[in-house]
Amino acid sequence: MLNDPELGYTEDSTYYAYRSVQDIQMSFLTPPEIALSGCPVNFTHSQAKAIFQEALETEAGTVFDDVSFMSPVNIFDFDRFVEAKNWQAIEDRWTFTQAQSQCLDTYIKIQGAYNTYQVNGNLMTFTLHDTYWPIERSVARDITAKMIAYYNALAPSTYTCEYVFSAATNATRAAEICAARPYNFTDPVEVYELMAGPWYNNMDMA
């Protein structure tokens, strides 16, 4: 279906033929879908538009689309008609000829064979992302906190709580903050805490 020239047009009616998915900057973790599944049958634009219709019901919820393949019910009926070789029922409902119906049925079943791999590929992608995301989020801050604590530890008598806070606020407020909690800026855990979202750049410690 995707190779049908009648479907590949723009507003100026120009048809662009692509040799591979790389031409449109796409790539796959799994084998790409097999266009037309090897059957030389064309589908009209109106037929394709009908089976890819996403709006399956009216706003009132009283009328349901009985053609779109976005509906599992319609897919079930189509498969049932194909199994029964009831080509007339398919033509009456979808306007597909027998050749179109057999081609589409083959396409669906071949693509279905890839479903497991596609799901596993997506799970692998999400797993990798969920693994690396917290690492990317925390490693830089963790290293920074350790480096700050290390350099502060070289002169602990200088980098006191009052000294650090007085660099960003007045001495009175710095004294109040440190009296409430004498932060140790040679401790990477406490430095890390102050670099966290709720405290970062909040020098009044509100």
N, C-alpha and C positions, 0 to 999 in steps of 0.2 A: 504493500500500500504506500509506503513512504517513498518508493521510487516512481510512483505514478506522476508523469508530467502535469496532469490535470490538477494535482494537489499542491505542487511546488511552484507557487507563483507569488508575486508581490503586487502591490497596488498598481504598479505600472505594467503588470502582466508579463514580467520578465521571469523566465524559468532558469534557475541556476542548478546545474548538475554537479554534484560533489562525488569525488572518487572514494573518499573514506571519511570516517569521523574526525580524522586529524585535520581535515580541511576546515572544519568548524570548531577546532580546538577542543575536542572532546576526547576522553580516554576512559578506559574501563578496567575495573578490577576483575571482571569476569568477561567471558566472550560476549561480544555485542550481539544484538538481536539480528536474526537472519531476515533481511528484507524480502518480503513476498514468499518466503519459505520455498523458493524455487519454482513457483507456479506463475506463468505469464498471464495473469489476469488483472485487468484494470478495475479500479473503483472510482466512481465519480466523487467530486468534491462534496456534493450533498449527502451521499451515502457515508462518507468518512465523517463529516460534520455531525451527522445524526448519531453515529455509534460512539462518538467521543463527547457527547453532550453531558455537561456536569450538573446542570439544573435538572434534578430528577423528579421534582414535584412543584406544584404551584405554591404560592405563598399561603393559600388557605389549606394546603395539604390534602386536597380532594382529588387532584388529577396527577397520576404518576406516569412518567415516561416509560413506554413499553418497548423502546427501541435501543436506547443507549446501552453500550456495553460497560458503562461505569456502574451499572446496577447488577449485582450478583443474580437477581431473579431473572433478568433478561438473558444473561449468559447461560444460566441453567436451562431456560426454555430453548435457546438456540442449540445447545448441545443435545437436548432431548430430541429436537426435530431432526438434527443431523443423524443421530443414532437410529432413528426410525425411518430415515431417508424420506422425510416428509418435506420435499423441496418446495411444494406449493405453499405450505404454511409459512415457510421462511420468506418466500417471495412476497406473499401477501403482507407480511409484517415488516420486513426489512428491505424489500425490493431487490434482494440478491438473487441472481441466477444460481443454478446448481453448481456451475463451475466456480463462481464467486464464493459460494457457501463452503464448498469443499476446500478451496484455497484458504479461506479465513479460518476454518476449523483446524487445518493442518498448522497454520501459523500459530494459533493459540496454543495448541498442544505442544509444539516444539518449544515455544517460549516458556511454557509451563515447566519444561524440563530444567530450565535454568533458574527457576525461582529459588530453590534451596541455596544455590551458590550466591545468588544476589543477596539473599537474607544474610548468609554467613559473611559475605563481603562487607555489608553494611554494619553488622555487629562488630567485625574486626576494626572497621574505621572508627566507630563510636568508642570501642574499648581503648584503642590507641590514643584517641583524643582525650578521653577521660583520665588516662594515665599520665599523659604529658602535660595537660593543662595545669593541674595543681603544682607540678614540678616547675614549670615555667613561671608560675605565679609566685612561688615562694623562694626558689633558689637564689635569685638576685638579691632579694631583701635579706635573706639569711646570711649570705656572704658579706653584704654591706654591713649588717649589724655586727658580725664578728670582726670585721676590719676596724670599725669605729671603736669597738670595745678594746681591741688589741692596742690601738694607738693611744687611747685614753689610759690604758693600764701602764703605759710607759711613763706617764706622769700623773698618777692618781691624785696627788695632792693639789694639782692644778685643775683637773677636770672634775670638779665637785658638782654636786647637784645645783647649788646656787650659781656657780660660774656658768654652767651650760645654759640654764634658763635665763640668766641675766643678759645673755647675748641676744635674746629675742624679746624680752619684756623688761619691765622696770625691776629694780632690785627688791622693792617691797613685795611685788607679786611673786617674784622668784623665791623669796624667803617663805611666803605663805605656802607655795606649792611644795617646797622641800620640807617644810615643817609637817605638812599633812602626810607626805610620803617621801622619805629621803632616797630618791632614785640613785641607783649605783650605775654610773655610765661606763664602768669597766666590766659590767656583766652583760654579755651578748643577749641574754634572755630579756632583760629589762630594756635594752636598747631596741630590740626587735619589737617589743610591745609598743613602744612609742612611735615606731615607724608604721604601725598598723593603721588601717583606714580611719577608725574613729578618732585617733589621736593626731594623725599626721597634719601638720601645719595648724594645729589648734593650740597655739602657745598660751592661751589663757586657761587651758585645761578645764574648760567649761563642761 
